[in-house]
Amino acid sequence: MIRTKYSCPKCGGHEFELGEVFMAGSVIAKIMNLEFKKFSTVTCTKCTFTELYKTPKKEMQNVLDFVIGR
C-alpha cells in the first residue's frame, strides 16, 4: 500500500494498491494464446474502485510517476 497525493475519483480516498492484469483481445487470440495486452491497475483501498491503464512494459514507470505525483 502506498500513500500519496492520489485521490480516488469515486470516494476521494488517498490510499491505493498497484497491480497488473493481462488480457487477450479476441476469442481466436485466447484460443491461440496470442495478442496479450498488459494493463496497469490502481485500486483504491477504501472502496476498491479500480482504474486500468494500457501500458507497454517500458511505459510502466511513467504510470507510476503519474499516480505517485512525482
C-alpha positions as CSV (number, residue, x, y, z in Angstrom):
1,M,0.0,0.0,0.0
2,I,1.3,3.4,-1.0
3,R,0.1,6.8,0.4
4,T,0.5,9.8,-1.9
5,K,-1.3,12.7,-3.5
6,Y,-3.6,10.2,-5.3
7,S,-7.3,10.9,-4.9
8,C,-9.9,8.3,-5.8
9,P,-12.4,9.7,-8.3
10,K,-15.2,7.7,-6.7
11,C,-14.8,8.1,-2.9
12,G,-11.9,10.6,-2.5
13,G,-9.7,8.0,-0.8
14,H,-5.9,8.6,-0.7
15,E,-4.6,5.1,-0.3
16,F,-4.2,2.6,-3.2
17,E,-2.6,-0.5,-4.4
18,L,-0.9,-1.0,-7.8
19,G,-1.2,-4.2,-9.8
20,E,-1.3,-5.5,-13.3
21,V,-3.5,-7.7,-15.5
22,F,-3.0,-9.4,-18.8
23,M,-5.9,-9.8,-21.3
24,A,-6.4,-11.4,-24.7
25,G,-8.2,-9.3,-27.4
26,S,-10.4,-11.8,-29.3
27,V,-11.7,-15.3,-29.0
28,I,-9.2,-16.6,-31.5
29,A,-6.4,-14.8,-29.7
30,K,-7.5,-16.6,-26.5
31,I,-7.6,-20.0,-28.2
32,M,-4.2,-19.5,-29.8
33,N,-2.7,-17.7,-26.7
34,L,-1.7,-14.6,-28.8
35,E,-2.0,-10.9,-28.5
36,F,-1.9,-10.5,-24.8
37,K,-2.2,-6.9,-23.6
38,K,-0.9,-5.6,-20.3
39,F,-2.8,-3.2,-18.2
40,S,-1.6,-1.5,-15.0
41,T,-4.2,-1.2,-12.3
42,V,-4.7,1.4,-9.5
43,T,-7.1,0.2,-6.8
44,C,-8.5,2.4,-4.1
45,T,-8.1,0.5,-0.8
46,K,-11.2,2.3,0.7
47,C,-13.9,1.5,-1.9
48,T,-12.0,-0.9,-4.3
49,F,-12.6,1.2,-7.3
50,T,-10.1,0.2,-9.9
51,E,-8.6,2.2,-12.8
52,L,-6.9,0.4,-15.8
53,Y,-4.1,1.9,-17.8
54,K,-3.0,0.3,-21.0
55,T,0.8,0.4,-21.0
56,P,3.7,-1.4,-22.7
57,K,6.2,-2.8,-20.2
58,K,8.6,0.1,-20.9
59,E,5.9,2.7,-20.1
60,M,5.1,1.2,-16.6
61,Q,7.4,3.7,-14.8
62,N,5.5,6.7,-16.4
63,V,2.2,5.4,-15.0
64,L,3.8,5.0,-11.6
65,D,5.2,8.6,-11.7
66,F,1.8,10.0,-12.7
67,V,-0.1,8.2,-9.9
68,I,2.5,8.9,-7.2
69,G,2.7,12.5,-8.3
70,R,6.5,12.9,-8.9
